[in-house]
Amino acid sequence: MTKHGSRILLKTRGFLGRLVAVFAGAVMLLTNVPAVNADNADKRDRITESAEKVCQWQRDKMGISQDESIFSGDFLQNAGIGSSDWLAIGISRFGFEEDYEAYLTALSQRVKALSDTDNATEWQRCAITASAMGGDPADLEGIDLVKGGVYGRDENNSVGKQGLNGWIFALLTLDTMGYKTPEGAEFDRERILDEIVSSQNTDGGFSLSKGESDIDITAMALQAIAPYYNDFSRDDVRKSVDKAVEYLSGKQDSSGTFGSAEADSQVVIALCSLGIDPEADSRFVKNADLLTALLSYQNSDGGFSHEKGGDSDELATGQALCALAAQKRFELTMRRIYDMREELSVLQREKLDGINGRLSDISDEESAEKALKLFNDLDCDERTYVRYGAELENAAEKYSLTLSDRAFTVELAQTDHGNGCVYSIEKTEIYKGKKGFTKSDRNKLEALRKNGVTSGDCTATAVLLAHAKADESLSDRDKIISELEEMNSKANELYSEISDLNSIISRELYPVDSVGKDKKELLEKTAERIKKLPESERKKVTSADEIIKEAEDKNVTVYVISAAAVLCAVGVFTVVRKKGKKCVR
């Protein structure tokens, strides 16, 4: 408020002052913009503070400084593995300054090993992670994770072969960027949505396969179908959501928790995806609200434990960080945690805040008509972020108003390709990622030059190569790029050779001491391949020493047998010859 405005208020004090206060309150309600007060500041501060503690926990665990990116070293080696991916997604949805390009590069190394027979959720999780890192999962180093994890599968290797989570993550994958499915695809949005909704149990919950309802799976199902709740042509989706929310509310205990950090995290993400506040909605505030219950699992070291008082666990910590990001995004009217498209503009967010404010205060036919008009003017993307769809539907029915139908499953299919958006919540800007070849990168390159490249350097060389290519001001850039390409190629060759050897040994030559004569040639060839590896790489081959020894022992045995056979043959020949001579005489 300006000094001039303050003087006016001081002079009027009476009626006019009260009128201004009432007007200000009305504007607040109209726009649904929370007042800037200590409570709201504390809410957001505790979320950010908790998230920053998680990041510090991971740094401490890795033994790296504040200046180094979490996305480095051993952490990158686990890209494409569940616990690391959830932590990476949580970090990206806060938009913390980390080396997203490095993680994306490491992930691309991992997905090269995926096959058509791998579980659909492997493909889907990698696709979601790629989007979160700012990449395009439909073209990650030439690999289409969306096709491999969703519409490219057949009935023999169905999206739902593992259970309901395959259908859930398939829908989340499509909606990360609004990916289309080809016409006639076996697994399209419509079918996936139908499969999820029709799997609901009579108690309102969902389960991985047929059986007792599960809190985590129910929350995950809600996360997937949440964008379709305001599709008023899908009454089945709306009823399914309402029943599932009721089921979850009934499963929350008196202290506000669902029994584990992971369960609390999944429910927080589900509620935020639906526009329900885990901190304030009466259905999820017992003696404590749900977010407070989740934070009670955070240890003094910054990590989260599965059970209260347990050791910090990477999976629990990663999922909790995702929940914190979901909560903060909900409070700021930002995109859902698994919606990786370009962030909603300030104007869009203000418009949604205004509509949500009107919908929360429908009191008569006039206010219902105004709210309905605002809603009907929205496109499907914006409609998915309206928080009071139930109130709007009730008002439309009460006052005989018409809600326009839009085909959500059609309109949300927007693109064939697209890069996810990493947005810094604190700086309110798109995070462009790391650019340039740093001093740390130079040190790593020197170490590779000095120590040589190993099979474990596939990711490290790929990341350095990406950084070098991105730095147009790098001195000797072409030379360094060429050198790193050669290093990366060598590292991948070693890795492929070791992987192939291990595969042969596990399938054909194990246990080694029981290998029969029919495998002698394979044993010898395998031993020769192992011998050609650098000494430091041999130990990465299963039973390498035993393979070499067994091959040598079999050769010795064959030699001894052969020598004995020759001696025997010579002896027989000599005897026959002597007898022959006697006959001649």
Residue pairs with C-beta under 8 A, 6 or more apart in sequence:
1 9
8 16
9 17
9 20
12 20
28 35
29 357
29 361
30 354
30 357
30 358
31 350
31 353
31 354
31 357
32 353
32 354
32 356
32 357
32 360
33 350
33 353
33 357
34 40
34 331
43 279
43 331
44 328
44 331
46 295
47 291
47 324
47 327
47 328
47 331
48 94
48 328
48 426
50 295
50 298
50 324
51 90
51 94
51 96
51 321
51 324
51 325
51 328
53 298
53 302
54 87
54 90
54 298
54 302
54 303
54 304
54 317
54 320
54 321
54 324
55 70
55 91
55 96
55 302
56 302
57 301
57 302
57 303
57 312
57 317
58 70
58 75
58 87
58 317
59 65
59 66
59 68
59 70
60 301
60 302
61 303
62 70
62 72
62 73
62 74
62 75
64 70
64 72
64 73
68 440
69 98
69 99
69 102
69 434
70 91
70 98
71 88
71 98
71 99
71 100
71 102
71 103
71 106
72 99
72 102
75 84
76 102
76 103
76 106
76 459
76 460
76 463
77 106
77 456
77 459
78 84
79 85
79 88
79 103
79 106
79 107
79 109
79 110
79 129
79 459
80 106
80 107
80 110
80 111
80 126
80 129
81 110
82 125
82 315
83 314
83 315
83 318
84 314
84 318
85 125
85 126
85 128
85 129
85 318
86 315
86 318
86 319
86 321
86 322
87 314
87 317
87 318
87 321
88 103
88 129
88 132
88 133
88 318
89 128
89 129
89 132
89 318
89 322
89 337
90 318
90 319
90 320
90 321
90 322
90 324
90 325
91 98
91 321
92 98
92 100
92 132
92 133
92 134
92 422
93 132
93 322
93 325
93 326
93 329
93 337
94 321
94 324
94 325
94 328
94 424
94 425
94 426
95 422
95 423
95 424
95 425
95 426
95 427
95 431
96 424
97 424
97 431
99 433
99 434
99 463
100 133
100 134
100 422
100 431
100 433
100 434
101 133
101 134
101 433
101 434
101 463
101 466
101 467
101 470
102 434
102 463
102 466
102 467
103 129
103 133
104 130
104 133
104 134
104 135
104 140
105 459
105 462
105 463
105 466
106 459
106 462
106 463
107 126
107 129
107 130
107 133
107 135
107 140
108 140
108 141
108 143
108 462
109 458
109 459
109 462
110 126
111 123
111 126
111 140
111 141
111 143
111 145
112 141
112 143
114 122
114 123
114 126
114 143
114 145
114 148
116 148
116 153
116 157
117 157
119 161
119 162
119 166
120 149
120 150
120 153
120 157
120 158
120 159
120 161
120 162
120 166
120 169
120 170
121 149
121 162
121 165
121 166
121 169
122 149
123 145
123 148
123 149
123 150
124 145
124 149
124 150
124 166
124 169
124 170
124 172
124 173
125 169
126 137
126 140
126 145
126 149
127 137
127 145
127 146
127 149
127 173
127 176
128 137
128 169
128 172
128 173
128 176
128 338
130 136
130 137
130 140
130 145
130 420
131 137
131 176
131 177
131 340
131 419
131 420
132 176
132 340
132 420
132 422
133 420
133 422
134 419
134 420
134 421
134 422
134 433
135 419
135 420
136 177
136 417
136 418
136 419
136 420
137 144
137 145
137 146
137 173
137 176
137 177
138 144
138 145
138 146
138 147
138 177
138 179
138 416
138 417
138 418
139 417
144 152
145 173
146 173
146 174
146 179
149 159
149 169
149 170
149 173
150 159
150 170
150 173
150 174
150 179
150 181
150 187
150 192
151 181
151 182
151 185
151 186
151 187
151 188
153 159
153 186
153 187
154 186
155 186
158 166
158 187
159 166
159 167
159 170
159 187
159 192
160 166
160 167
160 195
163 208
163 209
164 196
164 199
164 206
164 207
164 208
164 209
164 217
164 221
165 208
165 217
165 220
167 192
167 195
167 196
167 199
167 224
168 196
168 217
168 220
168 221
168 223
168 224
169 224
170 187
170 192
171 189
171 192
171 193
171 196
171 224
171 225
172 223
172 224
172 338
173 179
174 181
174 189
174 192
174 413
175 224
175 227
175 338
175 339
175 412
176 338
176 339
176 340
176 341
176 420
177 340
177 341
177 414
177 415
177 418
177 420
178 341
178 381
178 412
178 413
178 414
178 415
178 418
179 413
179 415
179 416
179 418
180 413
180 414
180 415
180 416
181 187
181 188
181 189
181 413
189 409
189 412
189 413
190 409
193 225
193 228
193 234
193 237
193 409
196 206
196 221
196 224
196 225
197 225
197 236
197 237
197 240
199 206
199 207
199 221
200 206
200 221
200 240
200 243
200 244
201 207
201 212
201 213
203 213
203 247
204 213
204 218
204 243
204 244
204 246
204 247
205 213
205 214
205 215
205 217
205 218
205 244
205 247
205 248
205 251
206 213
206 214
206 217
206 218
206 220
206 221
206 244
207 213
207 214
207 217
208 214
208 217
213 247
215 248
215 251
215 258
215 259
215 263
215 266
215 267
216 262
216 263
216 266
218 244
218 247
218 248
218 270
219 248
219 263
219 266
219 267
219 269
219 270
220 266
220 270
221 244
222 241
222 244
222 245
222 248
222 270
222 271
222 273
222 274
223 266
223 269
223 270
223 273
223 338
225 237
225 240
225 241
226 241
226 270
226 273
226 274
226 336
226 384
227 273
227 336
227 339
227 384
227 408
227 412
228 234
228 237
228 384
228 408
228 409
229 237
229 238
229 241
229 274
229 384
229 389
230 383
230 384
230 386
230 389
230 408
231 237
231 380
231 383
231 405
231 406
231 407
231 408
231 409
232 238
232 389
232 393
232 403
232 405
233 405
233 406
233 407
233 408
234 408
238 389
238 390
238 393
241 274
242 390
245 271
245 274
245 276
245 283
246 283
248 258
248 267
248 270
248 284
249 283
249 284
251 258
252 258
252 267
252 284
252 286
252 290
253 259
253 286
254 286
254 287
255 286
255 287
255 288
255 293
256 284
256 285
256 286
256 287
256 288
256 289
256 290
256 292
256 293
257 263
257 264
257 290
257 293
257 294
257 296
258 264
258 267
258 293
260 297
260 306
260 307
260 316
261 294
261 297
261 304
261 305
261 306
261 307
261 313
261 316
261 319
261 320
262 306
262 315
262 316
262 319
264 290
264 293
264 294
264 297
264 320
264 323
265 294
265 316
265 319
265 320
265 322
265 323
266 319
266 323
267 278
267 284
267 290
268 278
268 290
268 291
268 294
268 323
268 326
268 327
269 322
269 323
269 326
269 337
271 277
271 278
271 281
271 284
271 290
272 278
272 326
272 327
272 329
272 330
272 336
272 337
273 326
273 336
273 337
273 338
275 330
275 356
275 385
275 386
275 387
275 388
276 283
276 284
276 387
277 330
278 284
278 289
278 290
278 291
278 327
279 285
279 289
279 290
279 291
279 292
279 327
280 289
284 290
288 296
291 327
294 320
294 323
296 308
297 304
297 305
297 306
297 307
297 308
297 316
297 320
298 304
298 320
299 305
299 311
299 312
301 312
302 312
303 312
303 313
303 314
303 316
303 317
304 312
304 313
304 316
304 317
304 319
304 320
305 311
305 312
305 313
305 316
306 313
306 315
306 316
322 337
325 337
326 336
326 337
328 334
328 425
329 335
329 336
329 337
329 425
332 349
332 425
333 344
333 349
333 352
333 353
333 356
333 385
334 343
334 344
334 349
334 423
334 425
335 341
335 343
335 344
335 385
340 420
340 421
341 418
341 420
341 421
342 421
342 430
343 421
343 423
343 430
344 352
344 385
348 382
351 382
352 382
352 385
352 386
354 374
355 371
355 374
355 375
355 378
355 386
356 386
356 387
356 388
358 367
358 370
358 371
358 374
359 371
359 375
359 386
359 387
359 388
359 391
359 392
360 387
360 388
360 391
361 367
362 368
362 371
362 391
362 392
362 395
365 399
368 395
368 396
368 398
368 399
368 401
369 399
369 401
371 392
371 395
372 392
372 395
372 396
372 401
372 402
372 403
375 383
375 386
375 392
375 403
376 403
376 404
378 386
379 406
379 411
380 406
380 407
380 408
380 411
380 412
381 411
381 412
383 406
383 408
384 408
384 412
386 392
392 403
393 403
395 401
396 402
396 403
421 430
422 430
422 431
422 433
423 429
423 430
423 431
424 430
424 431
434 467
434 470
435 470
435 471
436 467
436 470
436 471
436 473
436 474
437 464
437 467
437 468
437 470
437 471
437 474
437 480
438 467
441 464
441 467
441 468
444 460
444 464
445 464
445 480
445 483
445 484
448 457
448 460
448 461
448 464
448 487
452 534
453 461
453 487
453 490
453 491
453 494
454 491
454 494
454 534
454 536
454 537
455 491
455 494
455 495
455 497
455 498
455 537
455 540
456 491
456 495
457 487
457 488
457 491
458 488
458 491
458 492
458 495
460 491
461 484
461 487
461 488
461 491
462 488
464 484
465 481
465 484
465 485
465 488
468 474
468 477
468 480
468 481
468 484
469 481
471 477
474 480
494 533
494 534
494 537
497 529
497 533
498 533
498 537
498 540
498 541
501 526
501 529
501 530
501 541
501 542
502 541
502 542
504 522
504 526
505 512
505 526
505 541
505 542
505 543
505 547
506 542
508 519
508 522
509 515
509 519
509 522
509 523
509 526
509 543
509 547
510 542
510 543
512 543
512 546
512 547
512 550
513 546
513 550
515 523
515 550
520 554
520 558
523 547
523 550
523 551
523 554
524 551
524 554
524 555
526 547
526 551
527 547
527 548
527 550
527 551
527 552
530 538
530 541
530 544
530 547
530 548
531 548
533 541
538 544
538 545
541 547
